[in-house]
């Protein structure tokens, strides 16, 4: 009470998003092409950033994910990197795992470990949703 910053704002899961969506591919719920669209291009279009984000092209500010589609893992608060002490997916087994992430040409995740640095991010002002225009 009295401290807005302590209000819960959803459940943690951003670290698990790519893996959960990949499991949906393996389970036959979505295609591999749709997985990539849901994770990359669609959010960029939704927030008016497509062309700058959501694509690998000259002039784009792409984050590149190296993904191991065969890696097996069990999701757990003991192994995730999010700053929260529980997992909404505790004990869930999935196949596939993010191994490496490059942001603007720099390693930020290397062999599943954060190696980035504070301040590396860049603010991108969002535009009008490209789904509206």
C-alpha positions as CSV (number, residue, x, y, z in Angstrom):
1,X,0.0,0.0,0.0
2,X,1.2,3.5,-0.9
3,X,4.0,2.3,-3.2
4,X,3.0,1.9,-6.8
5,X,6.2,0.1,-7.7
6,X,5.2,-2.9,-5.5
7,X,2.0,-3.6,-7.5
8,X,2.3,-7.0,-9.3
9,X,2.2,-6.6,-13.0
10,X,1.6,-10.0,-14.5
11,X,3.6,-13.2,-14.3
12,X,7.2,-13.6,-15.2
13,X,7.9,-15.5,-18.4
14,X,9.7,-13.3,-20.9
15,X,12.8,-15.6,-20.6
16,X,10.6,-18.6,-21.5
17,X,8.7,-17.1,-24.4
18,X,10.8,-18.4,-27.3
19,X,11.0,-21.9,-25.8
20,X,7.3,-22.1,-25.1
21,X,6.5,-21.0,-28.6
22,X,9.0,-23.5,-30.0
23,X,7.3,-26.3,-28.1
24,X,4.0,-25.2,-29.8
25,X,5.8,-25.8,-33.1
26,X,6.9,-29.3,-32.0
27,X,3.4,-30.1,-30.7
28,X,1.9,-29.1,-34.1
29,X,0.0,-26.0,-32.9
30,X,1.8,-23.5,-35.1
31,X,4.3,-23.6,-38.0
32,X,7.9,-22.8,-37.7
33,X,7.3,-19.7,-39.9
34,X,4.5,-18.6,-37.6
35,X,6.7,-19.1,-34.6
36,X,9.2,-16.6,-36.0
37,X,6.5,-14.2,-37.0
38,X,4.9,-14.3,-33.5
39,X,8.3,-13.8,-31.8
40,X,9.8,-11.2,-34.1
41,X,7.9,-9.5,-36.8
42,X,4.4,-9.3,-35.3
43,X,5.5,-7.4,-32.1
44,X,7.6,-5.0,-34.2
45,X,4.6,-4.3,-36.4
46,X,2.3,-4.0,-33.4
47,X,4.4,-1.3,-31.9
48,X,5.2,0.6,-35.1
49,X,8.8,-0.5,-35.2
50,X,8.9,-3.0,-38.1
51,X,11.8,-2.2,-40.4
52,X,13.9,-1.1,-37.5
53,X,13.1,-4.2,-35.4
54,X,11.6,-7.6,-36.4
55,X,13.7,-8.1,-39.5
56,X,17.3,-8.7,-40.5
57,X,18.0,-6.1,-43.1
58,X,20.4,-3.2,-43.8
59,X,19.7,-0.4,-41.3
60,X,17.7,-2.5,-39.0
61,X,18.4,-2.8,-35.2
62,X,18.0,-6.6,-35.2
63,X,18.6,-8.8,-32.2
64,X,19.8,-12.2,-33.5
65,X,19.0,-15.4,-31.6
66,X,21.0,-18.6,-32.1
67,X,18.5,-21.4,-31.1
68,X,19.1,-25.0,-30.4
69,X,15.9,-26.8,-31.5
70,X,17.0,-30.1,-30.1
71,X,18.1,-29.1,-26.6
72,X,15.9,-30.4,-23.8
73,X,15.3,-28.5,-20.6
74,X,13.1,-28.3,-17.6
75,X,11.9,-24.8,-16.7
76,X,12.6,-23.8,-13.1
77,X,13.1,-20.8,-10.9
78,X,16.4,-22.4,-9.9
79,X,17.8,-22.0,-13.5
80,X,16.1,-19.0,-15.0
81,X,17.8,-15.6,-15.1
82,X,14.8,-13.4,-14.4
83,X,14.9,-11.5,-11.1
84,X,12.0,-13.4,-9.5
85,X,12.0,-16.3,-7.1
86,X,9.3,-18.4,-8.8
87,X,8.4,-19.8,-12.2
88,X,4.9,-20.0,-13.6
89,X,6.3,-23.0,-15.6
90,X,8.1,-24.8,-12.8
91,X,8.9,-28.4,-13.9
92,X,7.6,-28.0,-17.5
93,X,9.7,-30.0,-19.9
94,X,10.3,-28.4,-23.4
95,X,12.5,-29.1,-26.3
96,X,14.5,-26.2,-27.7
97,X,16.6,-23.5,-26.0
98,X,18.1,-20.1,-26.7
99,X,21.9,-20.4,-26.7
100,X,23.2,-17.1,-27.9
101,X,21.8,-13.6,-28.5
102,X,23.5,-10.7,-30.3
103,X,22.2,-7.2,-29.9
104,X,23.5,-4.6,-32.3
105,X,26.5,-6.9,-33.1
106,X,27.4,-7.5,-29.4
107,X,27.0,-10.8,-27.5
108,X,24.5,-10.4,-24.7
109,X,23.8,-14.1,-24.1
110,X,26.6,-16.6,-24.7
111,X,26.0,-20.3,-24.0
112,X,22.9,-19.4,-22.0
113,X,24.7,-16.9,-19.8
114,X,24.2,-13.2,-19.7
115,X,27.4,-11.4,-20.8
116,X,25.9,-8.0,-21.7
117,X,26.5,-4.8,-19.9
118,X,24.2,-2.3,-18.3
119,X,23.5,0.7,-20.6
120,X,23.8,-1.3,-23.8
121,X,20.1,-0.9,-24.7
122,X,18.9,1.8,-26.9
123,X,15.5,3.6,-26.6
124,X,13.4,3.3,-29.8
125,X,10.4,5.5,-29.9
126,X,7.4,3.5,-31.0
127,X,5.2,4.5,-33.8
128,X,1.6,3.8,-34.7
129,X,0.8,0.2,-35.0
130,X,1.4,-0.9,-38.5
131,X,-1.7,-3.1,-38.3
132,X,-3.8,0.0,-38.2
133,X,-2.4,1.6,-41.4
